[in-house]
Structures are given as C-alpha cells and as structure tokens.
Amino acid sequence: MHVDISNLDMLKDIIGDELKEVLNIYLESTPETLLKLEDAVASKTLATVQSQAHSLKGSSANVGANNLSMLSAELEQNAKNNHTDNMSALLIKIQTENIAVAQALKDYINTF
C-alpha cells in the first residue's frame, strides 16, 4: 500500500476538510523537491541530496506515504555517509513510488 489510509482518516477526523488543502500542497510541492533531488543526485551534491531527501522524508511521512518516506530516509543516510553508488537507483525507486503515492492521494481527495 502506497499510502496509509488509516493515517489519512485519522487526520481527516482531526482537521476535517483542511486535509484536502494539506494534501494538495503536498502534491504541488513534491515535484519541485524531486527535481531538486534529481539534479543533486546527478551532480553528486551530497548536502543538497541530504536536505531534499530529508524534506521529502518528513512530508511523505506526514501524509502517510510511509514507503516513500523510508526510501527518502535511505537516500538521506547514503548522502550523509558519502555513499553515492546506489543513489541513482534509489532515486528511481523514489520517483516510481511518488507516482503511486500521488495517484493514491488524488483518489483519497476525491472521497471528500
């Protein structure tokens, strides 16, 4: 499962319709984060990889995208430890997971 629906339902119970706005902001901001991350991985700018992966990790966890958050945490840790060997492969996994997460969140928004 790409998004923890029970987490979203809990948030919906707490903040109501404002959750739609939170999810839309996530959907609007994540592509820019991914572009920055892609550029940083390509140029092996580890500080930027680390900061963008950290940002994606947190925002994804907040909306229940736990697998995307874990993949981002792994990339963040690799950058922190100067392990560049599998960064491109991890980025591809992150991008693929993000597509599934975005669709799941759009589907969830449509249930409001």
C-alpha positions as CSV (number, residue, x, y, z in Angstrom):
1,M,0.0,0.0,0.0
2,H,1.5,3.3,-1.1
3,V,-0.5,5.5,1.4
4,D,-1.7,4.6,4.9
5,I,-5.4,5.4,4.5
6,S,-6.0,4.9,8.3
7,N,-3.5,7.7,8.9
8,L,-5.3,9.9,6.5
9,D,-8.7,9.1,8.0
10,M,-7.3,10.0,11.4
11,L,-6.0,13.3,10.1
12,K,-9.4,13.9,8.4
13,D,-11.1,13.3,11.8
14,I,-8.8,15.9,13.4
15,I,-8.6,18.6,10.8
16,G,-11.6,17.9,8.6
17,D,-11.7,19.4,5.1
18,E,-8.4,21.2,5.7
19,L,-6.8,17.9,5.0
20,K,-7.6,18.4,1.3
21,E,-5.6,21.6,1.3
22,V,-2.7,19.9,3.1
23,L,-2.7,17.0,0.5
24,N,-2.9,19.4,-2.4
25,I,0.0,21.4,-1.1
26,Y,2.0,18.2,-0.8
27,L,1.0,17.2,-4.4
28,E,2.0,20.6,-5.6
29,S,5.3,20.9,-3.8
30,T,6.7,17.4,-4.2
31,P,7.5,17.6,-7.9
32,E,9.8,20.6,-7.2
33,T,11.5,18.7,-4.4
34,L,12.0,15.7,-6.7
35,L,13.5,17.9,-9.4
36,K,16.0,19.4,-6.9
37,L,16.8,15.9,-5.7
38,E,17.3,14.6,-9.2
39,D,19.7,17.5,-10.0
40,A,21.6,17.0,-6.8
41,V,22.0,13.2,-7.4
42,A,23.2,13.8,-10.9
43,S,25.8,16.3,-9.7
44,K,26.5,14.4,-6.5
45,T,25.9,17.5,-4.4
46,L,25.6,15.5,-1.3
47,A,24.5,18.3,1.0
48,T,21.5,19.1,-1.3
49,V,20.7,15.4,-1.7
50,Q,20.6,15.1,2.1
51,S,18.5,18.2,2.6
52,Q,16.0,17.4,-0.2
53,A,15.7,13.7,0.8
54,H,15.1,14.8,4.4
55,S,12.4,17.2,3.3
56,L,10.7,14.5,1.2
57,K,11.0,12.0,4.1
58,G,9.2,14.2,6.5
59,S,6.5,15.5,4.2
60,S,5.8,12.0,2.9
61,A,5.5,10.6,6.5
62,N,3.1,13.4,7.4
63,V,0.6,12.2,4.6
64,G,1.0,8.5,5.3
65,A,3.3,7.7,2.4
66,N,5.5,5.5,4.6
67,N,7.4,3.6,1.9
68,L,8.3,6.9,0.1
69,S,9.4,8.2,3.5
70,M,11.6,5.2,4.1
71,L,13.2,5.3,0.7
72,S,13.9,9.0,1.2
73,A,15.4,8.3,4.6
74,E,17.7,5.7,3.0
75,L,18.8,8.2,0.3
76,E,19.4,10.9,3.0
77,Q,21.5,8.5,5.0
78,N,23.5,7.5,2.0
79,A,24.3,11.1,1.2
80,K,25.2,11.8,4.9
81,N,27.6,8.8,4.7
82,N,29.0,9.8,1.3
83,H,27.7,6.5,-0.3
84,T,27.0,7.6,-3.8
85,D,27.0,4.1,-5.5
86,N,23.3,3.4,-5.4
87,M,21.9,7.0,-5.2
88,S,20.6,6.9,-8.8
89,A,18.8,3.5,-8.3
90,L,17.3,4.8,-5.1
91,L,16.1,8.0,-6.9
92,I,14.4,5.9,-9.5
93,K,12.6,3.9,-6.7
94,I,11.6,7.2,-5.1
95,Q,10.3,8.6,-8.4
96,T,8.3,5.4,-9.1
97,E,6.8,5.3,-5.6
98,N,5.9,9.0,-5.8
99,I,3.8,8.4,-8.9
100,A,1.8,5.7,-7.0
101,V,1.6,8.0,-3.9
102,A,0.3,10.9,-5.9
103,Q,-2.4,8.8,-7.5
104,A,-3.4,7.4,-4.2
105,L,-3.7,10.9,-2.6
106,K,-5.7,12.2,-5.6
107,D,-8.0,9.2,-5.2
108,Y,-8.3,9.9,-1.5
109,I,-9.1,13.6,-2.1
110,N,-11.9,12.6,-4.4
111,T,-13.6,10.8,-1.5
112,F,-14.2,14.1,0.3
